Amino acid sequence: MAMADQPVKIGPCSVQIQEFFVLIHSLPCVTQFVDGLSGSLKACKDSAALSAGQRVWLSTVLIGIVVTGTLNWAGFERRSLKAFKQSRLRWMFYYAKIAWPLLLQASIGYVLKHYKITSATLVIDDTDKQRAKKTTKIAGAHKVKDKKTGGYFNGQELLFLVLVSDLVTFPVAFRWYVPDPALSAWHKENRRLKGLGVPASQRPARPAPDPNYPTKQALALDMVREFTQCFPGVAIKAVLADALYGGGEFMDQASATTANAQVVSQLRGNQLVISRGRKVALSTYFSRQAGIETPLVIRGAEKKPVTMLAARLQVKAHGKRRFVVALKYEGETDYRFLVASELSWRHQDIARLYTLRWLVEVFIQDWKCHAGWNRLTKHQGIEGSTRGVILSLLCDHLLLLHPAQSARLKNKQPGMSAGCLIESLKAEALLVTIEDIVDAEKPEVAGAADKATNLARCKSSCRQLLDSDG
């Protein structure tokens, strides 16, 4: 809604509507979500239900994220005209007896029950958040490869597990990733010695895995295992991940954890397969014959022309046969190679299934833009960072359960984007703000002097705006 983001000219001055008009108010859809979440918490554990004060606090934080686009206590105090003090909001965040470990699980159960989801696909991906060059109180900050520039920056890394069903797509788990310092130091030294021509037998041995620093593959498996244990009523059809998770051990364990669901990942073109008793690279194997052009259905909607080949091959690194699909889209020159654990599927179905992996990229982009945590969020320690991510994911669930979104999805209509829902909630908050201002005949009695000044200014500008519109 442009009105909430742009200044409006009223007489000789301009009023920034977002700054003065869109304030933090209790909205029915937010209250309904928090009440439902409390009921879901009680179903998980009777003593975990939210108290009245905790429900008010959580409602304030969620609508604050929507209105400000941040998870920032000072910003919430300003947008509520000091009705909610930042010190109190911060105290509730760190010291209130909220069942944080169950909060995200209860919200997931609420969404699953609302949309009656009984089967779905799980998608895994990771993302990062750049921090300052020197951080002493932000948990998990480390040297991260910058995919855009090829350099490095100091930041945090997160793994997400996203559930994709016929109706909705939403996050169901996350984990922090921190690399093993000993392993990182070994890699650095090994590269140096290798560059000097030192043979492998004379270079230091790779250090043993440290359980305190699990790999991304181990964290992903832990998320899949946790979801299947917490929600046994949801049948997992498939697990999708990019090439980082294309190892044989990961694929086997993910399949076993999900009752033999299809696991689809990617292989590199130089990986070896065994054909007629000889080892050959995947790119070489599939270059021997021309591909077949065929239309591929993308996420159940549009069709795109692709060139495709497939074969059931013995993958050397996996030590077993896998279903390998080579495909390239129109305009591409090189094949990309998909690998699937279940051999009985058709190659068209595997390729069509893997197009769902793109939805996790959409979620991450929406989450970074609208869910607050990616902007002005510097909560200290692993506890502060984790609770901040939980609140931002609850905001994502809130948007999914918005009455307008729910009605569209249940009627099999295209869903609204996160940005549209955010603007809809801002417009609703704007209307409530205007109603309060118009009804406030004596704003000076409502509280502190600065609140009265702000209300009087809003009231005057609002009346001029209403008069100018007739």
C-alpha positions as CSV (number, residue, x, y, z in Angstrom):
1,M,0.0,0.0,0.0
2,A,1.8,3.1,-1.2
3,M,0.0,5.3,1.4
4,A,1.9,3.6,4.2
5,D,5.3,4.1,2.7
6,Q,5.3,7.5,1.0
7,P,4.9,11.1,2.4
8,V,1.5,12.7,1.7
9,K,1.3,16.4,0.9
10,I,-1.2,18.2,3.2
11,G,-1.2,22.0,2.7
12,P,2.3,23.4,3.1
13,C,3.8,20.4,4.8
14,S,4.3,16.7,4.2
15,V,3.4,14.0,6.6
16,Q,5.4,10.7,6.6
17,I,2.4,8.3,7.1
18,Q,4.6,5.3,8.0
19,E,6.4,7.3,10.8
20,F,3.4,9.1,12.4
21,F,0.3,7.0,11.5
22,V,1.2,3.3,11.4
23,L,1.5,2.6,15.1
24,I,1.6,-0.7,17.0
25,H,-2.0,-1.7,17.8
26,S,-3.6,-5.0,18.8
27,L,-5.1,-6.4,15.6
28,P,-7.7,-9.2,15.6
29,C,-5.7,-11.5,13.3
30,V,-2.6,-11.2,15.5
31,T,-4.6,-11.8,18.7
32,Q,-6.3,-14.8,17.1
33,F,-3.0,-16.3,16.1
34,V,-1.5,-15.8,19.6
35,D,-4.5,-17.4,21.3
36,G,-4.3,-20.4,18.9
37,L,-0.6,-20.7,19.5
38,S,-1.3,-20.7,23.3
39,G,-3.8,-23.5,22.8
40,S,-1.3,-25.5,20.7
41,L,1.3,-25.0,23.4
42,K,-1.1,-26.3,26.0
43,A,-1.7,-29.4,23.9
44,C,2.1,-30.0,23.8
45,K,2.5,-29.5,27.5
46,D,-0.3,-28.4,29.9
47,S,2.0,-26.0,31.9
48,A,3.4,-24.4,28.7
49,A,0.3,-22.3,27.8
50,L,1.0,-18.6,27.6
51,S,-0.3,-16.3,30.4
52,A,-2.3,-13.2,29.7
53,G,0.7,-11.0,30.0
54,Q,2.8,-13.2,27.7
55,R,0.1,-13.2,25.1
56,V,0.0,-9.4,25.1
57,W,3.8,-9.2,24.9
58,L,3.9,-11.7,22.0
59,S,1.1,-9.9,20.1
60,T,3.0,-6.6,20.6
61,V,6.3,-8.1,19.3
62,L,4.6,-9.7,16.2
63,I,2.7,-6.6,15.2
64,G,5.9,-4.6,15.9
65,I,7.8,-6.7,13.5
66,V,5.1,-6.2,10.9
67,V,4.9,-2.4,11.4
68,T,8.7,-1.6,11.7
69,G,10.2,-4.5,9.7
70,T,12.7,-5.0,12.5
71,L,13.0,-6.8,15.8
72,N,14.0,-3.8,17.8
73,W,12.8,-2.9,21.2
74,A,13.5,0.8,20.9
75,G,11.7,0.9,17.6
76,F,8.7,-0.8,19.2
77,E,8.6,1.8,22.0
78,R,8.6,4.6,19.5
79,R,5.9,3.1,17.3
80,S,3.7,2.5,20.4
81,L,4.2,6.1,21.5
82,K,5.8,4.7,24.6
83,A,2.8,2.6,25.6
84,F,5.2,-0.4,25.6
85,K,8.6,0.4,27.3
86,Q,11.7,-1.2,25.6
87,S,13.0,-2.2,29.0
88,R,9.9,-4.2,29.7
89,L,9.8,-5.8,26.3
90,R,13.5,-6.7,26.7
91,W,12.9,-8.2,30.1
92,M,10.1,-10.4,28.8
93,F,12.3,-11.6,26.0
94,Y,15.1,-12.8,28.3
95,Y,13.5,-13.6,31.6
96,A,9.8,-14.5,31.1
97,K,9.0,-18.1,31.7
98,I,8.0,-18.8,28.1
99,A,8.4,-22.4,26.8
100,W,10.8,-21.3,24.0
101,P,11.8,-24.9,23.0
102,L,8.1,-25.7,22.3
103,L,7.1,-22.3,20.8
104,L,8.0,-23.1,17.2
105,Q,6.9,-26.7,17.5
106,A,3.4,-25.5,18.7
107,S,3.2,-23.0,15.9
108,I,4.0,-25.6,13.3
109,G,1.3,-27.9,14.8
110,Y,-1.2,-25.1,14.6
111,V,-0.5,-24.5,10.9
112,L,-0.6,-28.2,10.1
113,K,-3.9,-28.6,11.9
114,H,-5.4,-25.4,10.3
115,Y,-4.6,-26.6,6.7
116,K,-5.1,-30.3,7.5
117,I,-1.7,-31.3,6.1
118,T,-1.0,-35.0,6.1
119,S,1.8,-35.3,3.5
120,A,4.5,-33.0,2.4
121,T,8.1,-32.6,1.0
122,L,11.0,-31.3,3.1
123,V,13.5,-28.9,1.6
124,I,16.9,-28.0,3.1
125,D,19.0,-24.9,2.5
126,D,21.3,-22.5,4.3
127,T,21.8,-18.8,4.4
128,D,24.0,-16.2,6.1
129,K,23.9,-12.9,7.9
130,Q,26.8,-10.5,7.7
131,R,28.0,-8.9,11.0
132,A,30.6,-6.4,12.0
133,K,34.3,-7.3,11.5
134,K,34.7,-7.8,15.2
135,T,31.9,-9.3,17.3
136,T,32.3,-10.4,20.9
137,K,28.7,-11.0,22.0
138,I,26.9,-12.3,18.9
139,A,26.8,-16.1,19.0
140,G,28.3,-18.2,16.2
141,A,29.9,-15.4,14.2
142,H,32.7,-16.7,12.0
143,K,34.5,-16.3,8.7
144,V,31.9,-16.9,5.9
145,K,32.5,-17.2,2.1
146,D,30.8,-14.3,0.3
147,K,29.0,-15.9,-2.7
148,K,28.6,-12.5,-4.5
149,T,32.2,-11.3,-4.4
150,G,34.2,-14.4,-3.8
151,G,35.8,-13.0,-0.7
152,Y,34.9,-13.4,3.0
153,F,33.1,-11.6,5.8
154,N,32.3,-12.1,9.4
155,G,28.8,-13.4,10.0
156,Q,26.4,-16.1,11.1
157,E,25.1,-19.1,9.2
158,L,21.7,-20.7,9.5
159,L,20.2,-23.9,8.1
160,F,16.5,-24.0,7.4
161,L,14.1,-27.0,7.0
162,V,11.1,-25.9,5.0
163,L,7.9,-27.9,4.5
164,V,6.3,-27.8,1.1
165,S,2.7,-29.1,0.8
166,D,0.1,-28.8,-1.9
167,L,-1.3,-25.7,-0.1
168,V,1.4,-24.0,1.8
169,T,5.2,-23.6,2.2
170,F,6.6,-22.6,5.6
171,P,9.7,-23.1,7.9
172,V,9.6,-26.0,10.4
173,A,13.1,-26.0,11.9
174,F,16.5,-24.1,11.9
175,R,20.0,-24.7,13.2
176,W,23.1,-22.5,13.7
177,Y,26.2,-23.7,11.9
178,V,29.7,-23.0,13.3
179,P,32.7,-24.6,11.5
180,D,35.2,-26.7,13.6
181,P,38.2,-24.3,14.2
182,A,40.6,-27.2,14.3
183,L,39.3,-28.5,10.9
184,S,39.4,-25.0,9.4
185,A,43.0,-24.6,10.6
186,W,43.9,-28.0,9.1
187,H,42.4,-27.1,5.7
188,K,44.4,-23.8,5.6
189,E,47.6,-25.6,6.4
190,N,46.9,-28.5,4.1
191,R,46.4,-26.0,1.2
192,R,49.6,-24.2,2.0
193,L,51.7,-27.4,2.1
194,K,50.0,-28.8,-1.0
195,G,50.9,-25.6,-2.9
196,L,54.5,-26.1,-1.8
197,G,54.5,-29.6,-3.4
198,V,54.6,-31.5,-0.1
199,P,53.2,-35.1,-0.7
200,A,50.1,-36.2,1.1
201,S,51.9,-38.7,3.2
202,Q,54.0,-36.0,4.8
203,R,51.2,-33.5,5.4
204,P,49.3,-33.5,8.8
205,A,46.4,-36.0,9.1
206,R,42.9,-34.7,9.1
207,P,41.6,-34.1,12.7
208,A,38.9,-36.3,14.1
209,P,35.3,-34.8,13.9
210,D,34.4,-32.8,17.0
211,P,30.8,-33.4,18.2
212,N,30.7,-29.9,19.5
213,Y,30.9,-28.7,15.8
214,P,28.5,-30.8,13.7
215,T,28.6,-30.5,10.0
216,K,25.8,-29.0,7.9
217,Q,24.8,-32.5,6.8
218,A,24.6,-33.7,10.4
219,L,22.5,-30.6,11.4
220,A,20.2,-31.2,8.4
221,L,19.7,-34.8,9.4
222,D,18.9,-33.7,12.9
223,M,16.2,-31.3,11.7
224,V,14.6,-34.0,9.6
225,R,14.7,-36.5,12.4
226,E,13.2,-34.0,14.9
227,F,10.3,-33.2,12.5
228,T,9.4,-36.8,11.8
229,Q,9.5,-37.6,15.6
230,C,7.4,-34.5,16.5
231,F,4.8,-34.9,13.7
232,P,4.4,-38.5,12.9
233,G,1.0,-37.8,11.3
234,V,2.7,-36.1,8.3
235,A,3.9,-38.5,5.7
236,I,7.2,-37.3,4.1
237,K,7.2,-37.9,0.3
238,A,10.6,-36.6,-0.4
239,V,13.6,-34.7,1.0
240,L,15.3,-32.1,-1.4
241,A,18.7,-30.4,-1.0
242,D,21.5,-28.9,-3.1
243,A,24.8,-30.4,-4.0
244,L,26.3,-29.8,-0.5
245,Y,24.0,-32.6,0.7
246,G,24.6,-35.0,-2.2
247,G,26.8,-37.4,-0.3
248,G,25.8,-41.1,0.0
249,E,25.7,-41.2,3.8
250,F,23.4,-38.2,4.0
251,M,21.0,-39.6,1.3
252,D,20.8,-43.0,3.0
253,Q,20.2,-41.6,6.5
254,A,17.6,-39.1,5.3
255,S,15.8,-41.9,3.4
256,A,15.8,-44.2,6.5
257,T,14.7,-41.4,8.8
258,T,11.7,-40.6,6.6
259,A,10.5,-44.1,6.1
260,N,12.2,-44.5,2.7
261,A,11.1,-41.3,1.2
262,Q,12.7,-40.2,-2.1
263,V,15.9,-38.1,-1.5
264,V,17.0,-35.9,-4.3
265,S,20.2,-33.8,-4.5
266,Q,22.9,-32.9,-7.0
267,L,26.2,-34.4,-8.2
268,R,29.2,-32.6,-9.7
269,G,30.0,-33.3,-13.3
270,N,33.4,-34.7,-12.4
271,Q,32.1,-37.4,-10.1
272,L,32.8,-40.9,-11.1
273,V,30.3,-43.5,-12.1
274,I,30.9,-47.1,-13.1
275,S,29.8,-48.0,-16.6
276,R,30.6,-51.4,-18.1
277,G,33.2,-52.0,-15.5
278,R,35.0,-48.7,-16.2
279,K,35.1,-45.5,-14.1
280,V,33.9,-42.4,-16.1
281,A,33.0,-38.9,-15.1
282,L,29.3,-38.0,-15.2
283,S,29.8,-35.3,-17.8
284,T,31.7,-37.7,-20.0
285,Y,29.1,-40.4,-19.7
286,F,26.1,-38.2,-20.7
287,S,28.0,-36.5,-23.5
288,R,28.0,-39.8,-25.5
289,Q,24.4,-39.3,-26.6
290,A,22.1,-36.5,-27.5
291,G,19.5,-35.5,-24.9
292,I,15.8,-35.6,-25.5
293,E,13.9,-32.3,-25.5
294,T,10.8,-32.4,-23.4
295,P,8.5,-30.0,-21.5
296,L,9.1,-29.9,-17.8
297,V,6.3,-28.8,-15.5
298,I,7.7,-26.2,-13.0
299,R,6.1,-26.4,-9.6
300,G,2.8,-27.7,-11.0
301,A,2.2,-24.6,-13.2
302,E,4.1,-23.4,-16.2
303,K,6.0,-25.6,-18.6
304,K,9.6,-25.0,-19.7
305,P,11.5,-26.8,-22.5
306,V,14.4,-28.9,-21.1
307,T,16.9,-31.4,-22.6
308,M,17.0,-34.5,-20.4
309,L,18.8,-37.8,-20.1
310,A,18.7,-40.4,-17.3
311,A,20.3,-43.6,-16.2
312,R,20.6,-45.9,-13.1
313,L,24.3,-45.9,-12.4
314,Q,26.7,-47.1,-9.8
315,V,28.0,-43.9,-8.2
316,K,31.6,-44.6,-6.9
317,A,31.5,-42.2,-4.0
318,H,28.2,-43.6,-2.8
319,G,29.1,-47.3,-3.2
320,K,25.7,-48.1,-4.7
321,R,23.3,-47.5,-7.6
322,R,21.6,-44.2,-7.9
323,F,19.1,-42.7,-10.3
324,V,21.0,-39.9,-12.1
325,V,19.1,-37.4,-14.2
326,A,21.0,-35.0,-16.5
327,L,19.1,-31.9,-17.6
328,K,19.7,-28.4,-18.9
329,Y,17.2,-25.6,-19.5
330,E,16.8,-23.7,-22.7
331,G,19.8,-21.5,-23.3
332,E,22.2,-23.6,-21.1
333,T,25.2,-25.4,-22.5
334,D,26.1,-27.7,-19.6
335,Y,24.1,-30.3,-17.9
336,R,23.2,-30.3,-14.2
337,F,23.0,-33.7,-12.6
338,L,20.3,-34.7,-10.1
339,V,20.7,-37.8,-8.0
340,A,17.8,-39.7,-6.4
341,S,17.9,-42.5,-3.8
342,E,14.7,-44.4,-5.0
343,L,15.3,-46.2,-8.3
344,S,11.6,-47.0,-9.0
345,W,10.6,-43.4,-9.9
346,R,10.4,-42.1,-13.4
347,H,13.1,-39.5,-14.3
348,Q,10.4,-37.0,-15.3
349,D,8.9,-37.2,-11.8
350,I,12.3,-36.7,-10.2
351,A,13.0,-33.6,-12.3
352,R,9.6,-32.2,-11.6
353,L,9.9,-32.9,-7.9
354,Y,13.3,-31.1,-7.7
355,T,11.8,-27.8,-9.0
356,L,10.1,-27.5,-5.6
357,R,13.6,-26.8,-4.1
358,W,13.3,-23.2,-5.5
359,L,10.6,-22.5,-2.9
360,V,13.1,-22.5,-0.1
361,E,14.9,-19.7,-1.9
362,V,11.6,-17.7,-2.0
363,F,11.1,-18.3,1.7
364,I,14.6,-17.1,2.6
365,Q,14.2,-14.0,0.5
366,D,10.8,-13.2,2.1
367,W,12.1,-13.9,5.6
368,K,15.1,-11.6,5.1
369,C,12.9,-8.8,3.7
370,H,9.9,-8.9,6.0
371,A,10.4,-11.1,9.1
372,G,12.4,-8.6,11.1
373,W,15.4,-10.7,12.2
374,N,17.6,-9.7,9.3
375,R,17.4,-6.0,10.1
376,L,18.7,-4.2,13.3
377,T,18.7,-7.5,15.2
378,K,21.7,-7.9,17.5
379,H,20.5,-10.0,20.4
380,Q,23.3,-11.3,22.5
381,G,24.4,-14.9,23.0
382,I,23.0,-18.1,21.4
383,E,19.9,-17.7,23.5
384,G,19.1,-14.2,22.3
385,S,19.9,-15.1,18.7
386,T,17.8,-18.2,18.8
387,R,14.8,-16.6,20.4
388,G,15.0,-13.8,17.8
389,V,14.8,-16.3,14.9
390,I,11.9,-18.1,16.6
391,L,9.9,-14.8,16.8
392,S,10.7,-14.0,13.2
393,L,9.5,-17.4,12.1
394,L,6.3,-17.0,14.1
395,C,5.7,-13.8,12.1
396,D,6.0,-15.9,9.0
397,H,3.4,-18.4,10.3
398,L,1.2,-15.4,11.3
399,L,1.2,-14.2,7.7
400,L,0.3,-17.7,6.5
401,L,-2.7,-17.9,8.9
402,H,-4.0,-14.4,8.0
403,P,-7.7,-14.7,7.2
404,A,-7.4,-13.4,3.7
405,Q,-4.5,-15.7,2.9
406,S,-6.2,-18.7,4.5
407,A,-9.4,-18.1,2.5
408,R,-7.5,-17.9,-0.8
409,L,-5.5,-21.0,-0.2
410,K,-8.4,-23.1,1.0
411,N,-10.3,-22.1,-2.1
412,K,-7.4,-23.2,-4.3
413,Q,-6.6,-19.7,-5.4
414,P,-3.1,-18.2,-5.7
415,G,-1.8,-17.1,-2.4
416,M,-0.8,-13.5,-1.6
417,S,2.9,-12.7,-1.3
418,A,4.5,-11.8,2.1
419,G,4.9,-8.2,1.0
420,C,1.2,-7.9,0.1
421,L,0.2,-9.4,3.5
422,I,2.6,-7.0,5.3
423,E,1.0,-4.0,3.6
424,S,-2.5,-5.3,4.4
425,L,-1.6,-5.5,8.1
426,K,0.0,-2.1,8.0
427,A,-3.1,-0.7,6.4
428,E,-5.2,-2.2,9.1
429,A,-2.9,-0.8,11.8
430,L,-3.2,2.6,10.0
431,L,-7.0,2.5,10.1
432,V,-6.9,1.7,13.8
433,T,-4.5,4.5,14.4
434,I,-6.7,7.0,12.6
435,E,-9.7,5.9,14.5
436,D,-7.9,6.3,17.8
437,I,-6.7,9.8,16.8
438,V,-10.1,11.0,15.6
439,D,-11.8,9.7,18.7
440,A,-9.2,11.2,21.0
441,E,-10.8,14.6,21.9
442,K,-8.2,15.3,24.6
443,P,-5.0,13.4,23.8
444,E,-3.1,15.2,26.6
445,V,-4.9,13.2,29.3
446,A,-3.8,9.9,27.7
447,G,-0.3,9.9,29.1
448,A,3.1,11.7,28.9
449,A,3.7,15.0,27.3
450,D,5.5,13.6,24.2
451,K,2.6,11.2,23.6
452,A,0.1,14.1,23.8
453,T,2.3,16.1,21.3
454,N,2.5,13.2,18.9
455,L,-1.2,12.5,19.1
456,A,-2.1,16.1,18.6
457,R,0.1,16.4,15.6
458,C,-1.3,13.2,14.1
459,K,-4.9,14.3,14.9
460,S,-4.4,17.6,13.1
461,S,-2.8,16.1,10.1
462,C,-5.3,13.3,9.9
463,R,-8.3,15.7,10.0
464,Q,-6.7,17.8,7.2
465,L,-6.2,14.6,5.2
466,L,-9.8,13.5,5.7
467,D,-11.1,17.0,4.9
468,S,-9.0,17.1,1.7
469,D,-10.5,13.8,0.6
470,G,-14.1,15.0,1.2
